Amino acid sequence: MNRLLVPCLLFTLCLSPAARAQRPAPPPPESSSPAWLPRGAMVGTSIRGGAVAPQVRLNWQVPFYRGRRDSLSLLIEPMAAYTVAFPSTLDEDDDVPGT
C-alpha cells in the first residue's frame, strides 16, 4: 500500500466541508398556508381551587430572520379562558369579589 494514499485521502476529505460551505444558500421555503391562518391551536381545561376553566389558545409565528438552518421568530399566542369561583365562606354583609 502506498504511504502517500492515507495523507492524500485525509487532505481531500478535510476539504469537502470547506467547499460545501462556499455554495450559495438556497432560498428559504415559502409557507404553503396563508399568514392569517394560525400555526397552532389548543383547547384545554384548567382545574384549580375548585374552579374549572375551559380555555382556547391560538398561535401565530412571525419570522424575522431566516438563515440556512435556523430562524428567529416572534410567537404570538392569545388565550381566552372563562371561570367564576366564589369563596366557600360567603357572608351576606361582606363584599367579597369573585376570582
C-alpha positions, 0 to 999 in steps of 0.5 A, a space after each residue: 500500500 502506498 504511504 502517500 494514499 492515507 495523507 492524500 485521502 485525509 487532505 481531500 476529505 478535510 476539504 469537502 466541508 470547506 467547499 460545501 460551505 462556499 455554495 450559495 444558500 438556497 432560498 428559504 421555503 415559502 409557507 404553503 398556508 396563508 399568514 392569517 391562518 394560525 400555526 397552532 391551536 389548543 383547547 384545554 381545561 384548567 382545574 384549580 381551587 375548585 374552579 374549572 376553566 375551559 380555555 382556547 389558545 391560538 398561535 401565530 409565528 412571525 419570522 424575522 430572520 431566516 438563515 440556512 438552518 435556523 430562524 428567529 421568530 416572534 410567537 404570538 399566542 392569545 388565550 381566552 379562558 372563562 371561570 367564576 369561583 366564589 369563596 366557600 365562606 360567603 357572608 351576606 354583609 361582606 363584599 367579597 369579589 369573585 376570582 
